[in-house]
Protein backbone atom coordinates (compact mmCIF):
# COMPACT_ATOMS: atom_id res chain seq x y z
CA UNK A 1 0.00 0.00 0.00
CA UNK A 2 1.21 3.46 -0.76
CA UNK A 3 0.26 5.67 2.16
CA UNK A 4 0.13 8.91 0.21
CA UNK A 5 -2.41 7.48 -2.21
CA UNK A 6 -4.85 6.00 0.31
CA UNK A 7 -7.81 7.64 1.98
CA UNK A 8 -10.28 6.53 4.62
CA UNK A 9 -13.72 6.53 3.02
CA UNK A 10 -17.23 5.25 3.57
CA UNK A 11 -17.77 4.42 -0.10
CA UNK A 12 -15.94 3.34 -3.23
CA UNK A 13 -15.29 6.86 -4.50
CA UNK A 14 -12.69 8.71 -2.45
CA UNK A 15 -13.66 11.95 -4.13
CA UNK A 16 -17.05 11.87 -2.40
CA UNK A 17 -17.48 13.49 0.98
CA UNK A 18 -18.25 11.54 4.14
CA UNK A 19 -20.45 14.02 5.92
CA UNK A 20 -21.26 17.62 5.11
CA UNK A 21 -18.14 19.42 3.97
CA UNK A 22 -15.71 16.99 5.63
CA UNK A 23 -13.44 15.26 3.13
CA UNK A 24 -12.08 11.76 3.57
CA UNK A 25 -9.38 11.53 6.20
CA UNK A 26 -5.86 10.57 5.09
CA UNK A 27 -5.06 6.92 5.60
CA UNK A 28 -3.21 6.35 8.87
CA UNK A 29 -1.10 3.23 8.33
CA UNK A 30 0.03 3.10 11.98
CA UNK A 31 -3.56 3.17 13.23
CA UNK A 32 -4.63 0.60 10.65
CA UNK A 33 -1.73 -1.71 11.56
CA UNK A 34 -2.59 -1.36 15.27
CA UNK A 35 -6.17 -2.38 14.48
CA UNK A 36 -4.94 -5.38 12.44
CA UNK A 37 -2.66 -6.43 15.31
CA UNK A 38 -5.66 -6.72 17.61
CA UNK A 39 -6.58 -9.81 15.57
CA UNK A 40 -10.25 -8.92 15.54
CA UNK A 41 -10.84 -7.91 11.92
CA UNK A 42 -14.37 -9.12 11.24
CA UNK A 43 -15.14 -11.22 8.20
CA UNK A 44 -17.49 -9.86 5.59
CA UNK A 45 -20.34 -12.42 5.94
CA UNK A 46 -21.08 -12.53 2.21
CA UNK A 47 -17.41 -13.04 1.33
CA UNK A 48 -17.10 -15.77 3.96
CA UNK A 49 -20.17 -17.53 2.55
CA UNK A 50 -18.72 -17.31 -0.98
CA UNK A 51 -15.37 -18.62 0.30
CA UNK A 52 -16.98 -21.61 2.02
CA UNK A 53 -19.09 -22.39 -1.04
CA UNK A 54 -16.02 -22.35 -3.29
CA UNK A 55 -14.11 -24.64 -0.91
CA UNK A 56 -17.08 -27.04 -0.73
CA UNK A 57 -17.22 -27.16 -4.54
CA UNK A 58 -13.53 -28.07 -4.72
CA UNK A 59 -12.03 -24.78 -5.88
CA UNK A 60 -8.49 -23.96 -4.77
CA UNK A 61 -8.72 -20.53 -3.18
CA UNK A 62 -5.69 -18.26 -2.90
CA UNK A 63 -5.81 -15.25 -0.61
CA UNK A 64 -3.55 -12.44 -1.84
CA UNK A 65 -3.01 -9.43 0.39
CA UNK A 66 -0.81 -6.38 0.48
CA UNK A 67 -0.15 -6.94 4.19
CA UNK A 68 3.55 -7.46 4.84
CA UNK A 69 4.66 -11.01 5.48
CA UNK A 70 7.40 -10.10 7.98
CA UNK A 71 5.16 -8.23 10.39
CA UNK A 72 1.57 -9.37 9.83
CA UNK A 73 1.67 -13.03 8.73
CA UNK A 74 0.82 -14.70 12.04
CA UNK A 75 -1.87 -12.26 13.14
CA UNK A 76 -3.46 -12.36 9.68
CA UNK A 77 -3.40 -16.17 9.53
CA UNK A 78 -4.85 -16.47 13.04
CA UNK A 79 -7.54 -13.85 12.35
CA UNK A 80 -8.58 -15.57 9.12
CA UNK A 81 -8.84 -18.91 10.94
CA UNK A 82 -10.80 -17.39 13.83
CA UNK A 83 -13.23 -15.81 11.34
CA UNK A 84 -13.85 -19.13 9.56
CA UNK A 85 -11.52 -18.91 6.56
CA UNK A 86 -10.31 -22.49 6.72
CA UNK A 87 -9.21 -24.64 3.81
CA UNK A 88 -7.67 -22.11 1.44
CA UNK A 89 -4.83 -23.25 -0.78
CA UNK A 90 -2.44 -20.49 0.24
CA UNK A 91 -2.32 -17.11 1.92
CA UNK A 92 0.12 -14.86 0.06
CA UNK A 93 1.38 -11.79 1.88
CA UNK A 94 3.68 -9.14 0.43
CA UNK A 95 7.32 -10.13 0.86
CA UNK A 96 10.30 -7.78 0.77
CA UNK A 97 10.73 -8.78 -2.89
CA UNK A 98 7.65 -6.66 -3.67
CA UNK A 99 8.29 -3.76 -1.28
CA UNK A 100 7.60 -0.45 -2.97
CA UNK A 101 5.72 -1.95 -5.92
CA UNK A 102 2.24 -0.72 -6.67
CA UNK A 103 -0.64 -2.96 -5.66
CA UNK A 104 -1.42 -3.57 -9.34
CA UNK A 105 2.12 -4.68 -10.18
CA UNK A 106 2.50 -6.78 -7.02
CA UNK A 107 -0.81 -8.60 -7.39
CA UNK A 108 -0.34 -9.09 -11.14
CA UNK A 109 3.02 -10.75 -10.42
CA UNK A 110 1.48 -13.03 -7.81
CA UNK A 111 -1.39 -14.05 -10.12
CA UNK A 112 1.12 -14.77 -12.87
CA UNK A 113 3.12 -17.00 -10.49
CA UNK A 114 -0.08 -18.86 -9.55
CA UNK A 115 -0.87 -19.45 -13.23
CA UNK A 116 2.71 -20.59 -13.87
CA UNK A 117 2.19 -23.22 -11.16
CA UNK A 118 -0.55 -24.65 -13.39
CA UNK A 119 -3.62 -23.11 -11.81
CA UNK A 120 -6.31 -21.37 -13.83
CA UNK A 121 -7.85 -18.28 -12.27
CA UNK A 122 -11.61 -18.51 -12.64
CA UNK A 123 -12.48 -15.47 -10.58
CA UNK A 124 -10.82 -12.57 -8.85
CA UNK A 125 -12.58 -10.84 -5.94
CA UNK A 126 -11.26 -7.60 -4.52
CA UNK A 127 -12.29 -4.69 -2.36
CA UNK A 128 -10.04 -2.27 -4.24
CA UNK A 129 -10.06 -1.43 -7.93
CA UNK A 130 -6.31 -2.05 -7.87
CA UNK A 131 -7.09 -5.71 -7.04
CA UNK A 132 -8.89 -6.01 -10.36
CA UNK A 133 -6.37 -4.31 -12.65
CA UNK A 134 -3.23 -5.50 -14.34
CA UNK A 135 -2.44 -8.93 -15.73
CA UNK A 136 -3.71 -12.47 -15.17
CA UNK A 137 -7.08 -11.36 -13.81
CA UNK A 138 -8.95 -14.60 -14.46
CA UNK A 139 -12.21 -15.20 -16.27
CA UNK A 140 -14.27 -12.85 -14.08
CA UNK A 141 -13.61 -10.02 -11.66
CA UNK A 142 -15.85 -9.01 -8.77
CA UNK A 143 -15.52 -5.69 -6.91
CA UNK A 144 -16.89 -5.63 -3.38
CA UNK A 145 -17.27 -2.43 -1.33
CA UNK A 146 -14.79 -1.42 1.34
CA UNK A 147 -16.24 1.10 3.81
CA UNK A 148 -12.87 1.80 5.47
CA UNK A 149 -10.44 2.94 2.78
CA UNK A 150 -9.70 2.97 -0.92
CA UNK A 151 -6.47 2.87 -2.88
CA UNK A 152 -6.46 5.10 -5.94
N, C-alpha and C positions, 0 to 999 in steps of 0.2 A: 504494500500500500504506500502511496506517496502522500504524506501528510498534507502538503500544501494544496493538493487537488481534491481533498475530501471535505465533506460538509455533513454535519448532523442535520437530518431532515425528517419530516413526517410523511413524505411522499416520494415518488420516483423522480420528481423534477426539482433539482436543487435550486432552480431559479425562482420557484414559488416561495411565497412567504409562509411562515408557520402560523403566526397570529398577528393580526393588525399590521403594523409597519415593521415588526421584528423580522429580520432576515435570519436564515439558517446560521446556527453557530458553527464556528470552525471546528473541525474534527480534533479531538483531544486524544492523541494516541496513548498517553500515559493513563488517562482515566479509563479508556476503553480496555487497555491491557489489565488494569487493576480489576475491572469488572470480569473479564475473562478468567483471571486467576482465582476468582471466588468459586469457579467450577459450578456455577448455577445458571448457565445460559439455557433458557428454556427452548425446547424443540418447538418448531412450527408444527402444529398437529397435522395439517394437511400434507406437509412434506414428509413427516414421519410415517403417515399412512401410505403415501406413495412409495417410500423406501421399503416398507415391510411388504407391500404388494409385489414390488419388483424382486425382492429376495425370494418370496414364496414361489414366484413364477420361474425362478432359476437364473435371473439376470445376475451378472457380476457387476456390482456397484463400486465405483471408485469415488472417493470423496477427495476433492482437490481444494485446498484452501491457501490463502495468502499468509496465514499465520506462520510465524517462524518456528521451524523444527527445533532449534537449539533451546528456545525458551518456553515454548507453549505446547510441545508434543504431549507430555504426560497429562496435563490438565485438560487438553482438548480431547484426548482419547478417553480419559475417565468420564468427562462430561457427556460425550457422545454415548458411551455405554450406559451411564445413569439415566439418560433420556430415552433409551430404547433403540439406539442405532447399533444393532448387533448383527453381524453376519456380512459386513461389507468386505469386498475383496482387498481393498487397501485404502488407508488414509494417507494422502500425500500432502505434506506441509512444505513450505518454502525453505529450501536449504540455502546455505551461503553461496552456492553456485549461482543462484538466481537473485541474489541481493542486488537491489537497485534497478532491476528490470521492471518494466511496466507490467501490470496485471495481465494485459492482453498477451504480451510476449511470453511471460512466464507460463501462463495456463495453456497457450498454444503449444509450447515446447513439451509440457507434460502430456497433453493429449496426443501429440505426435509420438512420444515415447510409448504410451499405452497402445497405440495402433501398431507400432513397430514390434511390440510383444505378441502381436497376433490377434488382439481384440478389435472388435468393430464397435464403434460408438453409435448406439441407436438414438440416444437422447442426451441432451445437455441441459441441466437445470441450473439457473443462477439467480442470485438476488441483485446482481449488478450487471449493467449492460456490458461492462468489460469482461464478464464471464462468458458472454455469448458472441464475442468478436474474435477475429483472428483466424487461425487455421485449425483444421481437424475438428470441426464443430459437431460432427455427427449428423444423423438424418434429420433430427428435429431439435429445436431449441425452445426452451420454456423460461420466460422471465417471471419471477415471483417478486412481490413487493418487499421492500426492506424499510420499515418505519424509522430506523435508527440513523442510517447514513447512506450516502451514495458516493461513488467514485466516478468522476467525470473524466 
